[in-house]
Amino acid sequence: MTDLADFARLVPDDHGLCVVSTLRTDGSIQSSVVNAGVLPHPVDQRQVVGFVSRGGSRKLDNLRARPYANIVVRAGWQWVAAEGTVELCGPDDQLTGVDAEGLRLLLRAVFTAAGGTHEDFETYDRVMAEERRSVVLLSPGLVYSNP
């Protein structure tokens, strides 16, 4: 049985690079590459897939209107997909239980869960705020992979 532990196991193999797909207004699929990782939800601590998106992106517009996504992590011929509902947490997307300081720490947590390292987190925090970055938290209803 595939679960988020399998997803997390593949994250380090290619810098957390994943393909995320959302639905456009017309029902067509919009896909993009993001860095993602598995981490505890900031409010209830359940395991979720998290990634960060720039404020004003089509991806965020799609997720605000239709809060459901699919994300695939791969390494070589191995892959794991997770799909489910999403919650947004950012300057334009308030998540109950997460204040401004919580958002700053959550942005860092997603970055490190995706395998990121940074020598100057103060600069990282500033850039995330300037770009109005939001965290996308995907709660998987279904996790599957190749045999």
N, C-alpha and C positions, 0 to 999 in steps of 0.2 A: 504494500500500500504506500502510495506517495503522500508526503506531507511537507510542511514548511521546513522541516529539518533537511529534507532533500534539496529544497530550493536554496537554503542557506549554505549547504555544502558546496554548491557550484559557484556561489558569488565570488569567492577569492580567485577563481581560475581565470577570469577575464575582467578584473577590475570592477566587478559589479555591473557590467554592461548588460542591459536588458532591453527588450522591445516591449513597449506598452501600447496597447490599442484601446481607443475610446470610440464612442459612436457620435457621428456628426448629426446635425438636425435632420438631414435627409435619410438617415439610417445607414449611410456608408461608413466604412471604418477608416479612422485616422490613426496611423501608427508613428511612433518616434522612438529614438534610442535614449535611454536614461541610465543613470547609475542608481541601483536599488539594493536594498538589503533587508534582512529580517530583524525586527526589533520588537520590544514590548510596546504596546499601545500606551501613550502617555497618561491616560486616565484610568483604565482598568487592567493594564499589564498583560492582556492577551497578546499572543504573537500575531504580528501583521507584517505585510511587506510595505516598506516605505521608500518613497523617492521624493525629490524636490523639483518644483516647476517654477519657472520665471513668471512673475506677475504679468497679466495681460496676454498670456499664451492661449492659443486655440484649445490646447489640451485642458487647461483649467476651465475655459468656457464650456467645453463639452462635458466635463465632469460635474460642473455646477448644475447643468441642465439634466444630465443623465449620469447619476453617481454610481457607475458600474464600469469595470475595466478588466482587461486581461493583460497579464505581464508574463513574459517568458525570459528565463535566464538560460544560457547555454555555455557549454564548454566542450569543444570538439563536437562529437556526435551525441553527447548527452544533453538533455534539456529537461526543464521542469516548468510547467505553466501553472499560474495561480489566477483564478478569476473570482470576482466577487464585488461587493459593494465597497464604495470608498467614502472616506471622510476627509475633508480639507481643513487645514490649520495654517493660517497665515494672516497677514495684516488686513486682507480683504475677506477672509474666511475664518471667523471666530469659531473655535471649538470649545464648548463648555468644559471648564476645568483646566484650561491652559491659558495662562496670562502671557504678557510680553516676554517675561524672563523665561517662562516655560517654552515659548516658541523658539527663543534663541538657543536654548539647550536642546530642543527637539531637532532643530536644523543640524546641529552638530552631531546628534545621535544618529540621524539618518546618514549623514556623510560618512561617519566612521563605520556604521553597519554595512555600507556599500564598499568598504575597504579603503576609504579615503584617509589621508593623513595631512596635517597642515602644520607648518612651523609658526604661523601667526594667526591664531584664532580670532584676535581682535579685528584684524583686517577681514577675515572670513565673515565675521558677524556684521561688519559694516557693509560689505558688498551684498550680503543676503538681504539686509534691510533696504538698501538702495534699489535693488532689483525687485523688491516686494515679493520675494520668494515665498511660496507656500509648500507645505508638506502634504503629500498625498499618502494616506494610510489605507491600504487595501486589506479588507478582512475577507480571507478566502472562503468561499462557499464550496469551491471545488479546486483541488490540486491534482495535476496529472502529469505524466511524463512518458517518454519512450520506454519500451520494455527493456 
